[in-house]
Amino acid sequence: MTMQAPRPKLFVIAAPSGAGKTTLVKKLVDRSPELRFPISYTTRTKRSNEVGGVDYLFVEKSEFEALRERGELLESATVFDNLYGTSRTQVEQYLSNGHHVILEIDWQGAQQVRDSMPECITIFILPPSLAELERRLRDRRTDSDEVIERRLRDALGDMSHWGEFAFVVINDDLGRAIADLEAILAGAGAALASGNETLHAIVAEIIG
């Protein structure tokens, strides 16, 4: 009897700024060659350490709006006055070719993806504490104090949506967080389900 290949799945990962989701997703994709990671569109200015077409597809606002009007974006959101969006075509092509797909977006985008593709599996990344979140943001040395304060305020709002996600991973230790994500991708993440009472208590301590 021939074993059927597992059906390709769409995993949606969201987090507040500074929780480390970009690092986690990159590590996860490096360790799992079968995963595909669509490159997001953004109107944000490219940072000195970023490469167009690798980190993001950097476009002007007018081009972004045209993509959205043509229905070419699976999701789009405004984050810190910049537009971000995911190519519907990229995602559908990867899935049709038999690959699992990971999206790294914010909670607003995750809501849109759930509406469009309700079979997707959603994961929210949390920092171990608000103090650690602030330390990570400051260690980037890319933002002013004013921007960091705004990011921290917005992070609290973002984190209030954690219960909308199927799974929650706390990024305290990088290796452990990656292992947790791999468990979810393998279908073995029951302890990380957002409905887990123990997890509820831990999240309540983090958010305060």
Backbone as CSV, one residue per row, in Angstrom:
resi,resn,N_x,N_y,N_z,CA_x,CA_y,CA_z,C_x,C_y,C_z
1,MET,0.846,-1.196,0.000,0.000,0.000,0.000,0.885,1.251,0.000
2,THR,0.559,2.180,-0.883,1.351,3.405,-0.999,0.915,4.418,0.054
3,MET,1.897,4.952,0.803,1.590,5.973,1.808,1.341,7.312,1.106
4,GLN,0.245,7.952,1.504,-0.079,9.243,0.906,0.718,10.349,1.595
5,ALA,1.266,11.257,0.810,2.026,12.367,1.379,1.086,13.253,2.189
6,PRO,1.579,13.813,3.317,0.728,14.676,4.122,0.257,15.878,3.318
7,ARG,-0.980,16.253,3.540,-1.545,17.382,2.811,-0.814,18.660,3.215
8,PRO,-0.404,19.469,2.238,0.300,20.707,2.585,-0.579,21.642,3.412
9,LYS,0.034,22.274,4.410,-0.718,23.143,5.315,-0.138,24.546,5.319
10,LEU,-0.999,25.496,5.657,-0.599,26.887,5.788,-0.523,27.230,7.274
11,PHE,0.675,27.609,7.724,0.891,28.001,9.122,1.057,29.518,9.187
12,VAL,0.317,30.140,10.073,0.343,31.595,10.215,0.938,31.951,11.575
13,ILE,2.060,32.652,11.568,2.749,33.012,12.810,2.706,34.528,12.992
14,ALA,2.225,34.958,14.154,2.153,36.387,14.471,2.765,36.626,15.845
15,ALA,3.125,37.895,16.097,3.761,38.244,17.370,3.841,39.760,17.491
16,PRO,3.978,40.270,18.709,4.258,41.699,18.850,5.686,41.988,18.394
17,SER,5.946,43.232,18.005,7.288,43.632,17.597,8.276,43.375,18.729
18,GLY,9.382,42.687,18.393,10.405,42.403,19.397,10.310,41.035,20.034
19,ALA,9.270,40.276,19.711,9.115,38.948,20.318,10.038,37.912,19.684
20,GLY,10.602,38.257,18.524,11.575,37.358,17.895,11.026,36.453,16.825
21,LYS,9.844,36.778,16.269,9.251,35.855,15.295,10.068,35.741,14.013
22,THR,10.699,36.835,13.579,11.490,36.783,12.348,12.665,35.817,12.491
23,THR,13.369,35.905,13.620,14.489,34.990,13.878,14.004,33.550,13.937
24,LEU,12.887,33.313,14.627,12.351,31.957,14.755,11.952,31.378,13.405
25,VAL,11.269,32.172,12.607,10.816,31.679,11.301,12.007,31.362,10.396
26,LYS,13.018,32.230,10.403,14.200,31.975,9.571,14.913,30.694,9.995
27,LYS,15.048,30.495,11.299,15.679,29.267,11.807,14.851,28.044,11.422
28,LEU,13.543,28.183,11.532,12.641,27.075,11.227,12.738,26.685,9.756
29,VAL,12.748,27.679,8.890,12.843,27.413,7.447,14.211,26.812,7.098
30,ASP,15.268,27.296,7.748,16.608,26.739,7.514,16.669,25.258,7.897
31,ARG,15.990,24.901,8.975,16.018,23.522,9.475,15.035,22.603,8.755
32,SER,14.093,23.188,8.035,13.042,22.390,7.385,12.940,22.778,5.912
33,PRO,13.750,22.180,5.050,13.807,22.562,3.628,12.465,22.429,2.904
34,GLU,11.549,21.622,3.457,10.259,21.437,2.778,9.317,22.623,2.982
35,LEU,9.646,23.500,3.931,8.811,24.667,4.189,9.067,25.762,3.162
36,ARG,8.038,26.533,2.890,8.174,27.684,2.004,7.727,28.936,2.753
37,PHE,8.421,30.035,2.499,8.191,31.280,3.221,7.995,32.405,2.208
38,PRO,6.744,32.764,1.896,6.498,33.840,0.925,7.125,35.155,1.381
39,ILE,7.599,35.919,0.439,8.196,37.218,0.755,7.096,38.277,0.728
40,SER,6.954,39.001,1.822,5.884,39.992,1.947,6.197,41.271,1.181
41,TYR,5.126,41.911,0.731,5.234,43.270,0.185,5.221,44.254,1.351
42,THR,5.937,45.361,1.211,5.857,46.431,2.203,6.178,47.781,1.568
43,THR,5.574,48.809,2.136,5.894,50.180,1.711,6.929,50.802,2.642
44,ARG,7.385,50.017,3.625,8.376,50.536,4.575,9.713,50.773,3.881
45,THR,10.459,51.756,4.386,11.800,52.024,3.872,12.737,50.870,4.224
46,LYS,13.542,50.468,3.276,14.474,49.354,3.498,15.545,49.740,4.512
47,ARG,15.760,48.847,5.498,16.826,49.069,6.472,18.176,48.690,5.871
48,SER,19.249,49.164,6.482,20.592,48.961,5.934,20.982,47.484,5.852
49,ASN,20.402,46.659,6.730,20.766,45.234,6.744,19.787,44.376,5.954
50,GLU,18.891,44.991,5.195,17.887,44.240,4.443,18.181,44.255,2.944
51,VAL,17.684,43.218,2.273,17.871,43.082,0.826,16.499,42.965,0.169
52,GLY,16.241,43.815,-0.806,14.988,43.747,-1.540,14.848,42.429,-2.280
53,GLY,13.670,41.825,-2.203,13.444,40.539,-2.853,13.867,39.361,-2.005
54,VAL,14.526,39.633,-0.888,14.939,38.576,0.044,14.202,38.751,1.373
55,ASP,14.350,39.929,1.957,13.664,40.201,3.220,12.217,40.639,2.979
56,TYR,12.039,41.548,2.041,10.712,42.040,1.660,10.731,42.409,0.184
57,LEU,9.540,42.543,-0.379,9.375,43.141,-1.695,8.988,44.595,-1.432
58,PHE,9.943,45.503,-1.566,9.719,46.904,-1.236,9.048,47.610,-2.422
59,VAL,7.862,48.192,-2.164,7.099,48.850,-3.227,6.589,50.210,-2.734
60,GLU,6.214,51.050,-3.683,5.598,52.330,-3.349,4.145,52.090,-2.938
61,LYS,3.595,53.050,-2.209,2.220,52.907,-1.726,1.236,52.716,-2.873
62,SER,1.425,53.437,-3.984,0.504,53.327,-5.121,0.500,51.915,-5.701
63,GLU,1.691,51.302,-5.785,1.783,49.933,-6.305,1.124,48.951,-5.350
64,PHE,1.322,49.181,-4.048,0.709,48.311,-3.043,-0.814,48.378,-3.153
65,GLU,-1.353,49.585,-3.257,-2.807,49.752,-3.356,-3.353,49.080,-4.606
66,ALA,-2.589,49.134,-5.714,-3.017,48.481,-6.952,-3.078,46.964,-6.778
67,LEU,-2.083,46.400,-6.093,-2.086,44.961,-5.816,-3.311,44.570,-4.996
68,ARG,-3.615,45.380,-3.990,-4.750,45.085,-3.115,-6.067,45.176,-3.879
69,GLU,-6.202,46.195,-4.742,-7.430,46.369,-5.509,-7.653,45.229,-6.498
70,ARG,-6.577,44.657,-7.006,-6.692,43.540,-7.959,-6.917,42.201,-7.258
71,GLY,-6.968,42.212,-5.926,-7.192,40.975,-5.184,-5.982,40.072,-5.126
72,GLU,-4.796,40.643,-5.341,-3.578,39.833,-5.375,-2.933,39.648,-4.001
73,LEU,-3.540,40.233,-2.967,-3.002,40.088,-1.616,-3.923,39.203,-0.778
74,LEU,-3.335,38.161,-0.202,-4.098,37.273,0.681,-4.497,38.014,1.948
75,GLU,-3.612,38.893,2.402,-3.893,39.730,3.568,-3.056,40.996,3.445
76,SER,-3.513,42.045,4.121,-2.732,43.277,4.173,-3.055,43.998,5.465
77,ALA,-2.096,44.787,5.944,-2.284,45.486,7.212,-1.401,46.719,7.252
78,THR,-1.801,47.661,8.099,-1.000,48.847,8.360,-0.321,48.670,9.707
79,VAL,1.005,48.716,9.716,1.781,48.542,10.945,2.785,49.686,11.035
80,PHE,2.685,50.484,12.106,3.578,51.634,12.283,3.607,52.521,11.032
81,ASP,2.406,52.815,10.511,2.218,53.724,9.373,2.719,53.170,8.047
82,ASN,3.099,51.898,8.003,3.541,51.265,6.759,2.593,50.131,6.386
83,LEU,2.486,49.858,5.094,1.619,48.794,4.604,2.413,47.508,4.391
84,TYR,1.804,46.385,4.764,2.403,45.071,4.569,1.354,44.154,3.941
85,GLY,1.783,43.233,3.102,0.834,42.318,2.491,1.493,41.055,1.978
86,THR,0.683,39.992,1.844,1.171,38.689,1.381,0.591,38.365,0.021
87,SER,1.440,37.918,-0.884,1.018,37.542,-2.229,0.165,36.269,-2.192
88,ARG,-1.068,36.381,-2.639,-1.952,35.212,-2.710,-1.386,34.168,-3.672
89,THR,-0.831,34.636,-4.786,-0.295,33.732,-5.806,0.864,32.899,-5.257
90,GLN,1.786,33.548,-4.528,2.912,32.807,-3.944,2.426,31.672,-3.052
91,VAL,1.483,31.991,-2.167,0.982,31.001,-1.212,0.300,29.848,-1.939
92,GLU,-0.583,30.166,-2.874,-1.334,29.119,-3.570,-0.426,28.227,-4.404
93,GLN,0.608,28.816,-5.010,1.542,28.011,-5.812,2.332,27.049,-4.949
94,TYR,2.817,27.539,-3.800,3.565,26.664,-2.896,2.706,25.498,-2.420
95,LEU,1.480,25.790,-2.019,0.584,24.732,-1.526,0.264,23.724,-2.631
96,SER,-0.003,24.220,-3.835,-0.348,23.321,-4.943,0.827,22.446,-5.347
97,ASN,2.051,22.923,-5.044,3.248,22.126,-5.339,3.612,21.168,-4.210
98,GLY,2.743,21.099,-3.180,2.928,20.130,-2.108,3.782,20.584,-0.943
99,HIS,4.021,21.885,-0.826,4.856,22.404,0.255,4.009,23.001,1.390
100,HIS,4.451,22.771,2.630,3.885,23.522,3.742,4.352,24.967,3.604
101,VAL,3.507,25.906,4.017,3.825,27.330,3.888,3.720,28.006,5.249
102,ILE,4.668,28.893,5.519,4.640,29.679,6.756,4.504,31.155,6.407
103,LEU,3.551,31.813,7.061,3.410,33.254,6.929,3.843,33.912,8.230
104,GLU,4.603,34.967,8.123,5.035,35.745,9.286,4.352,37.105,9.180
105,ILE,3.224,37.272,9.868,2.426,38.482,9.728,1.958,38.956,11.103
106,ASP,1.121,39.995,11.144,0.618,40.475,12.424,-0.792,39.931,12.639
107,TRP,-1.367,40.210,13.816,-2.668,39.620,14.155,-3.781,40.077,13.216
108,GLN,-3.660,41.312,12.678,-4.678,41.791,11.740,-4.673,40.942,10.471
109,GLY,-3.471,40.692,9.961,-3.345,39.860,8.775,-3.811,38.446,9.029
110,ALA,-3.523,37.942,10.236,-3.933,36.575,10.578,-5.447,36.434,10.534
111,GLN,-6.169,37.456,10.980,-7.632,37.415,10.911,-8.106,37.290,9.471
112,GLN,-7.478,38.041,8.567,-7.869,37.994,7.164,-7.581,36.638,6.538
113,VAL,-6.423,36.054,6.888,-6.072,34.744,6.345,-7.053,33.687,6.859
114,ARG,-7.414,33.772,8.149,-8.394,32.826,8.693,-9.718,32.918,7.950
115,ASP,-10.130,34.130,7.600,-11.390,34.305,6.867,-11.302,33.707,5.472
116,SER,-10.133,33.876,4.827,-9.949,33.409,3.452,-9.605,31.922,3.378
117,MET,-8.780,31.451,4.339,-8.355,30.052,4.372,-8.532,29.515,5.796
118,PRO,-9.767,29.195,6.192,-10.041,28.789,7.577,-9.317,27.531,8.028
119,GLU,-8.775,26.769,7.081,-8.035,25.552,7.453,-6.616,25.849,7.911
120,CYS,-6.191,27.104,7.844,-4.834,27.451,8.257,-4.640,27.206,9.753
121,ILE,-3.392,27.024,10.151,-3.046,26.775,11.560,-2.317,28.013,12.080
122,THR,-2.888,28.645,13.115,-2.352,29.923,13.593,-1.552,29.755,14.890
123,ILE,-0.438,30.492,14.960,0.487,30.410,16.102,0.863,31.823,16.528
124,PHE,0.797,32.096,17.831,1.178,33.418,18.345,2.439,33.271,19.186
125,ILE,3.424,34.142,18.925,4.683,34.133,19.666,4.638,35.222,20.735
126,LEU,4.976,34.861,21.968,5.024,35.830,23.060,6.442,35.930,23.619
127,PRO,6.828,37.110,24.099,8.102,37.233,24.823,7.918,36.665,26.227
128,PRO,8.989,36.338,26.948,8.846,35.807,28.312,8.354,36.839,29.322
129,SER,8.551,38.132,29.001,8.104,39.208,29.888,8.116,40.522,29.111
130,LEU,7.433,41.521,29.647,7.443,42.836,29.009,8.824,43.487,29.134
131,ALA,9.504,43.230,30.251,10.848,43.780,30.446,11.811,43.229,29.404
132,GLU,11.707,41.935,29.106,12.569,41.324,28.098,12.229,41.855,26.702
133,LEU,10.946,42.094,26.462,10.545,42.659,25.177,11.186,44.031,24.970
134,GLU,11.164,44.865,26.010,11.767,46.192,25.909,13.277,46.082,25.686
135,ARG,13.933,45.144,26.376,15.387,44.973,26.216,15.713,44.594,24.765
136,ARG,14.933,43.693,24.185,15.193,43.268,22.810,15.010,44.418,21.826
137,LEU,13.991,45.222,22.048,13.756,46.354,21.162,14.904,47.359,21.245
138,ARG,15.390,47.600,22.449,16.484,48.563,22.611,17.793,48.004,22.063
139,ASP,17.990,46.697,22.179,19.227,46.085,21.685,19.343,46.123,20.168
140,ARG,18.234,46.315,19.483,18.286,46.427,18.025,19.081,47.658,17.589
141,ARG,18.958,48.727,18.392,19.620,50.004,18.111,19.246,50.557,16.733
142,THR,17.997,50.323,16.335,17.523,50.835,15.045,16.438,51.891,15.213
143,ASP,15.900,52.043,16.432,14.781,52.952,16.652,15.093,53.961,17.754
144,SER,14.453,55.107,17.669,14.586,56.132,18.709,13.796,55.711,19.946
145,ASP,14.044,56.390,21.075,13.299,56.099,22.300,11.801,56.282,22.082
146,GLU,11.446,57.293,21.323,10.029,57.566,21.061,9.383,56.406,20.308
147,VAL,10.085,55.896,19.298,9.559,54.768,18.508,9.465,53.516,19.378
148,ILE,10.466,53.288,20.205,10.452,52.115,21.094,9.260,52.176,22.049
149,GLU,9.010,53.369,22.616,7.860,53.513,23.516,6.561,53.212,22.775
150,ARG,6.475,53.658,21.538,5.273,53.380,20.752,5.149,51.888,20.475
151,ARG,6.269,51.253,20.146,6.237,49.813,19.872,5.795,49.033,21.110
152,LEU,6.232,49.470,22.280,5.840,48.790,23.516,4.343,48.953,23.781
153,ARG,3.825,50.152,23.542,2.384,50.372,23.723,1.583,49.504,22.752
154,ASP,2.021,49.491,21.495,1.319,48.692,20.497,1.444,47.196,20.779
155,ALA,2.585,46.802,21.355,2.801,45.383,21.672,1.754,44.877,22.662
156,LEU,1.408,45.700,23.640,0.387,45.306,24.610,-0.949,45.062,23.918
157,GLY,-1.277,45.937,22.962,-2.512,45.741,22.202,-2.455,44.476,21.361
158,ASP,-1.306,44.241,20.730,-1.139,43.034,19.919,-1.310,41.771,20.764
159,MET,-0.683,41.775,21.942,-0.695,40.581,22.778,-2.076,40.245,23.315
160,SER,-2.972,41.228,23.342,-4.332,40.954,23.816,-5.086,40.024,22.864
161,HIS,-4.551,39.804,21.659,-5.214,38.957,20.663,-4.692,37.523,20.671
162,TRP,-3.837,37.178,21.625,-3.224,35.845,21.609,-4.256,34.721,21.623
163,GLY,-5.385,34.942,22.302,-6.400,33.900,22.421,-7.119,33.576,21.124
164,GLU,-6.926,34.410,20.089,-7.539,34.151,18.787,-6.756,33.098,17.995
165,PHE,-5.575,32.746,18.492,-4.694,31.817,17.771,-4.817,30.404,18.335
166,ALA,-4.582,29.423,17.482,-4.728,28.026,17.900,-3.629,27.596,18.869
167,PHE,-2.420,28.147,18.686,-1.275,27.763,19.517,-0.518,29.003,19.982
168,VAL,0.182,28.848,21.114,1.005,29.927,21.653,2.387,29.371,21.994
169,VAL,3.428,30.073,21.541,4.806,29.694,21.855,5.465,30.868,22.566
170,ILE,6.081,30.617,23.713,6.776,31.667,24.456,8.256,31.605,24.111
171,ASN,8.754,32.686,23.541,10.138,32.722,23.066,11.076,33.196,24.183
172,ASP,11.328,32.302,25.118,12.276,32.586,26.202,13.660,32.075,25.806
173,ASP,13.697,30.826,25.371,14.935,30.189,24.909,14.755,29.840,23.431
174,LEU,15.666,30.306,22.569,15.521,30.134,21.127,15.372,28.667,20.725
175,GLY,16.245,27.812,21.259,16.190,26.391,20.913,14.876,25.749,21.309
176,ARG,14.393,26.085,22.510,13.134,25.508,22.981,11.964,26.013,22.141
177,ALA,11.997,27.302,21.794,10.910,27.869,20.996,10.847,27.225,19.615
178,ILE,12.013,26.974,19.015,12.038,26.315,17.709,11.499,24.892,17.827
179,ALA,11.886,24.204,18.892,11.385,22.841,19.119,9.866,22.849,19.281
180,ASP,9.348,23.855,19.978,7.898,23.976,20.147,7.206,24.181,18.803
181,LEU,7.784,25.035,17.965,7.204,25.279,16.642,7.246,24.018,15.784
182,GLU,8.351,23.300,15.858,8.465,22.062,15.080,7.447,21.031,15.548
183,ALA,7.165,21.008,16.849,6.149,20.093,17.377,4.773,20.433,16.809
184,ILE,4.456,21.724,16.749,3.165,22.148,16.186,3.070,21.764,14.714
185,LEU,4.146,22.023,13.975,4.150,21.683,12.552,3.985,20.179,12.334
186,ALA,4.472,19.395,13.289,4.373,17.930,13.180,3.049,17.391,13.710
187,GLY,2.193,18.304,14.205,0.896,17.879,14.731,0.949,17.373,16.150
188,ALA,2.021,17.729,16.881,2.190,17.221,18.249,2.299,18.350,19.274
189,GLY,1.561,19.436,19.050,1.697,20.590,19.940,0.541,20.798,20.894
190,ALA,-0.088,19.716,21.357,-1.273,19.847,22.218,-1.008,20.696,23.461
191,ALA,0.186,20.568,24.053,0.504,21.322,25.271,0.616,22.823,24.998
192,LEU,0.741,23.178,23.717,0.904,24.583,23.335,-0.393,25.193,22.804
193,ALA,-1.478,24.418,22.868,-2.780,24.917,22.403,-3.230,26.081,23.279
194,SER,-3.812,27.097,22.673,-4.185,28.303,23.413,-5.257,28.041,24.464
195,GLY,-5.961,26.922,24.348,-6.974,26.584,25.340,-6.427,25.888,26.572
196,ASN,-5.121,25.614,26.586,-4.486,24.921,27.719,-4.498,25.825,28.963
197,GLU,-5.052,25.339,30.074,-5.202,26.168,31.279,-3.861,26.589,31.868
198,THR,-2.879,25.697,31.833,-1.548,26.039,32.344,-0.949,27.185,31.538
199,LEU,-1.138,27.122,30.240,-0.632,28.170,29.361,-1.334,29.500,29.642
200,HIS,-2.621,29.441,29.933,-3.382,30.648,30.266,-2.742,31.378,31.446
201,ALA,-2.367,30.616,32.461,-1.761,31.211,33.663,-0.417,31.879,33.344
202,ILE,0.367,31.226,32.500,1.682,31.762,32.120,1.504,33.052,31.333
203,VAL,0.569,33.063,30.396,0.321,34.243,29.579,-0.167,35.406,30.446
204,ALA,-1.000,35.112,31.432,-1.526,36.144,32.318,-0.377,36.828,33.080
205,GLU,0.647,36.064,33.456,1.809,36.633,34.153,2.618,37.527,33.220
206,ILE,2.722,37.137,31.960,3.507,37.923,30.999,2.825,39.242,30.678
207,ILE,1.551,39.171,30.386,0.810,40.370,29.969,0.494,41.270,31.148
208,GLY,0.287,40.680,32.320,0.037,41.457,33.520,-1.400,41.892,33.679
